[in-house]
Amino acid sequence: MSRIIIGTTPVQVARYNPKRRMLLAEFLPSSIIAGNVGLIFGKFGSAPTASTGSPTWDFLLNAGSSNGSNSDESLLEAPDKRDLWLVSDTAAQEVNVVEHNMQEPVTPSAI
């Protein structure tokens, strides 16, 4: 898990990963980080614009919410393996980003 500061300039928080099982962006609640009062816009594959009227974002986070790709790990692999970008309409918003990879199959070794 990585804690990342998101501001008004888009930040790439995860790179393309063909082995991704899960990716989660969690906007920490304002009860934990008092300054987390803005909105965070997320987009896979390119940087979003920090505007609710813009069609350039895939998901929107307010304080205490989370989103990503296969975030509940109900699938064997994440449907979206592209890079993830985040941007906020407010400076210095703190998020946690968690990524899990698929396990490599274990093959018995020859004796």
Phi, psi and omega in degrees: 000139178237135173264127186231140175270126180247132178236208185274001173253130182303142180234131175278114185259347176208137178271165174308135183216104182292345181256015183293130171260322183207143173222130184226131171248120183243115178277111185300138182293155181291346174287340177261313178242102188303330182279355180282086184235358184266199175242146175242133181252130181243145178211137173270133173094336178197168184283135177274171172256140183275070179209130180294338179274357183269140177272017188266004181243152179266327178209160183233135179242137165248169186305129179093357181256168180214159177196170179166217180236117182058042187296338176265002179056033178283342178256159179289334177213157181288134179291335180244115183254002181290169177294152180246131178243143175230147174211152181238160173272000183225143180291153169055055175262136185257130178231154168257137176238125182237133177226132175243143178256158176291146178282140174286139178297141180269124178251136179297139179277147178285142179261000000 
